[in-house]
C-alpha cells in the first residue's frame, strides 16, 4: 500500500476509504468507482467469512478443526491455481510484461511465506484455544486484532491515525467484546487458552499487514494461491500426527469443506485481500468486527438461535464504531 505522508493530520488509507492515489477525489468529497468496488468486495467478504460458521458446524460433526482448515486451504489453493493458469493462457503477453516491469523479489517471497505461516498458525491456535478456554473468552481475545493492526502499522510502517479513527476503533472493539460478555460463566478456564486466542489476534493482524504490502504489487489470485499452499503444507503434518485422514469421511463433510473453501477462503479472505489495494489493514480489521453480528443473524435463520438484548445493543455499538472509523 501507499506510504503515509509524514505529518499528515488525516493520514492515508488507515483513516479513509480511498487510497492515497485517489486523495484528490477524496478531497472533493467524491468516491471513485474503484472505491465502491472495493467497498462492495469488503461487504461480500464479511458475508463469506460469516457464513463459514455454518459450514464449520456441518463439517465439525465428522472432522477435527485442523482437518477442516487443511481441506479448506488445499481446495482454495487448487482453485486459485486454476485461475492463475487461465490468466496466463489468456494474457501471456501481459504476464511477461508484468514480470519485466515488476519482477518478484526475494523479500516478496519471504513476506508471502510469513503471511502463510501466520495464517496457518492462527487457524491451529484458534482451534486449540477453544479446547482450553471458553468460546466467549476466545472470541473476546481474538477481537483484539484491530489494536494489533493499528499498533503494527504505527510501529513498523510509521503510520499516523486521526482521533476519529482511533475513537471509532475503540468503540467497535468494546462493542465486539461486549457481544461475548453475557456468555461468561464459571468453570476452570485456562490461562494458556486465553493466551492462544490473543496470539490468534496478533497472528492475523500480522498476516493482514503483510498482505496489504504485497497487494500493491501482486494480484489477488497469485497471493491467495501462495498463502493457501503454504498454509496447507504446514497443516498437513498436524493432521497426520493426530492420526486423522486428511480426506472428508462423507459427502456431507466434503460439501461443507468445499463451501468453506469457496465461500469463506476465496469469497471471504480472497475479497479481503482484494480490498487491501483500496483500504488499509487498519480499516479492514475494524470492519471485520461486524462478522459476529452477521454470523449471529445467519445462525438465527439456519439454527433458530436467539439474540439477547445485550448482544443487540453490542451490535449497535460495533456498527457505530465502524461508522466513525471509516468516515470523515
ChimeraX attribute file (.defattr): number of C-alpha atoms within 10 A of each C-alpha:
attribute: neighborCount
match mode: 1-to-1
recipient: residues
	/A:1	23
	/A:2	15
	/A:3	13
	/A:4	18
	/A:5	14
	/A:6	11
	/A:7	9
	/A:8	12
	/A:9	12
	/A:10	18
	/A:11	19
	/A:12	26
	/A:13	28
	/A:14	26
	/A:15	26
	/A:16	22
	/A:17	25
	/A:18	27
	/A:19	23
	/A:20	20
	/A:21	13
	/A:22	17
	/A:23	17
	/A:24	13
	/A:25	14
	/A:26	16
	/A:27	9
	/A:28	8
	/A:29	9
	/A:30	13
	/A:31	16
	/A:32	11
	/A:33	9
	/A:34	15
	/A:35	19
	/A:36	14
	/A:37	14
	/A:38	21
	/A:39	17
	/A:40	14
	/A:41	20
	/A:42	26
	/A:43	18
	/A:44	17
	/A:45	27
	/A:46	26
	/A:47	20
	/A:48	27
	/A:49	23
	/A:50	25
	/A:51	23
	/A:52	22
	/A:53	18
	/A:54	18
	/A:55	22
	/A:56	20
	/A:57	14
	/A:58	17
	/A:59	26
	/A:60	17
	/A:61	10
	/A:62	15
	/A:63	23
	/A:64	18
	/A:65	18
	/A:66	24
	/A:67	26
	/A:68	27
	/A:69	25
	/A:70	30
	/A:71	23
	/A:72	25
	/A:73	30
	/A:74	22
	/A:75	22
	/A:76	29
	/A:77	26
	/A:78	14
	/A:79	17
	/A:80	23
	/A:81	18
	/A:82	14
	/A:83	14
	/A:84	17
	/A:85	12
	/A:86	12
	/A:87	14
	/A:88	14
	/A:89	10
	/A:90	11
	/A:91	11
	/A:92	12
	/A:93	11
	/A:94	12
	/A:95	13
	/A:96	13
	/A:97	11
	/A:98	14
	/A:99	11
	/A:100	10
	/A:101	8
	/A:102	11
	/A:103	12
	/A:104	13
	/A:105	8
	/A:106	8
	/A:107	9
	/A:108	16
	/A:109	13
	/A:110	11
	/A:111	16
	/A:112	20
	/A:113	18
	/A:114	19
	/A:115	27
	/A:116	27
	/A:117	21
	/A:118	25
	/A:119	23
	/A:120	26
	/A:121	19
	/A:122	23
	/A:123	21
	/A:124	21
	/A:125	20
	/A:126	23
	/A:127	20
	/A:128	17
	/A:129	26
	/A:130	18
	/A:131	13
	/A:132	18
	/A:133	21
	/A:134	21
	/A:135	17
	/A:136	18
	/A:137	23
	/A:138	25
	/A:139	23
	/A:140	22
	/A:141	19
	/A:142	26
	/A:143	26
	/A:144	25
	/A:145	26
	/A:146	27
	/A:147	20
	/A:148	21
	/A:149	26
	/A:150	25
	/A:151	17
	/A:152	19
	/A:153	21
	/A:154	13
	/A:155	10
	/A:156	9
	/A:157	14
	/A:158	13
	/A:159	21
	/A:160	22
	/A:161	20
	/A:162	17
	/A:163	13
	/A:164	17
	/A:165	26
	/A:166	19
	/A:167	15
	/A:168	23
	/A:169	29
	/A:170	20
	/A:171	22
	/A:172	31
	/A:173	24
	/A:174	18
	/A:175	25
	/A:176	29
	/A:177	22
	/A:178	20
	/A:179	24
	/A:180	19
	/A:181	17
	/A:182	12
	/A:183	12
	/A:184	11
	/A:185	11
	/A:186	7
	/A:187	8
	/A:188	9
	/A:189	14
	/A:190	14
	/A:191	11
	/A:192	13
	/A:193	22
	/A:194	23
	/A:195	16
	/A:196	25
	/A:197	29
	/A:198	25
	/A:199	22
	/A:200	28
	/A:201	25
	/A:202	22
	/A:203	26
	/A:204	24
	/A:205	27
	/A:206	22
	/A:207	24
	/A:208	25
	/A:209	26
	/A:210	21
	/A:211	27
	/A:212	24
	/A:213	20
	/A:214	22
	/A:215	20
	/A:216	15
	/A:217	16
	/A:218	16
	/A:219	14
	/A:220	25
	/A:221	22
	/A:222	15
	/A:223	22
	/A:224	26
	/A:225	25
	/A:226	20
	/A:227	25
	/A:228	27
	/A:229	23
	/A:230	23
	/A:231	25
	/A:232	23
	/A:233	16
	/A:234	17
	/A:235	24
	/A:236	18
	/A:237	13
	/A:238	15
	/A:239	19
	/A:240	12
	/A:241	9
	/A:242	11
	/A:243	9
	/A:244	14
	/A:245	14
	/A:246	18
	/A:247	13
	/A:248	19
	/A:249	12
	/A:250	12
	/A:251	9
	/A:252	15
	/A:253	22
	/A:254	19
	/A:255	15
	/A:256	24
	/A:257	29
	/A:258	22
	/A:259	23
	/A:260	30
	/A:261	28
	/A:262	20
	/A:263	24
	/A:264	26
	/A:265	26
	/A:266	29
	/A:267	22
	/A:268	25
	/A:269	21
	/A:270	24
	/A:271	23
	/A:272	29
	/A:273	27
	/A:274	24
	/A:275	26
	/A:276	27
	/A:277	27
	/A:278	27
	/A:279	28
	/A:280	27
	/A:281	31
	/A:282	31
	/A:283	23
	/A:284	22
	/A:285	25
	/A:286	30
	/A:287	23
	/A:288	21
	/A:289	27
	/A:290	21
	/A:291	18
	/A:292	22
	/A:293	22
	/A:294	18
	/A:295	20
	/A:296	20
	/A:297	18
	/A:298	18
	/A:299	18
	/A:300	13
	/A:301	11
	/A:302	10
	/A:303	11
	/A:304	10
	/A:305	12
	/A:306	12
	/A:307	14
	/A:308	11
	/A:309	9
	/A:310	14
	/A:311	21
	/A:312	13
	/A:313	13
	/A:314	24
	/A:315	23
	/A:316	16
	/A:317	21
	/A:318	30
	/A:319	21
	/A:320	16
	/A:321	27
	/A:322	27
	/A:323	17
	/A:324	19
	/A:325	28
	/A:326	23
	/A:327	12
	/A:328	13
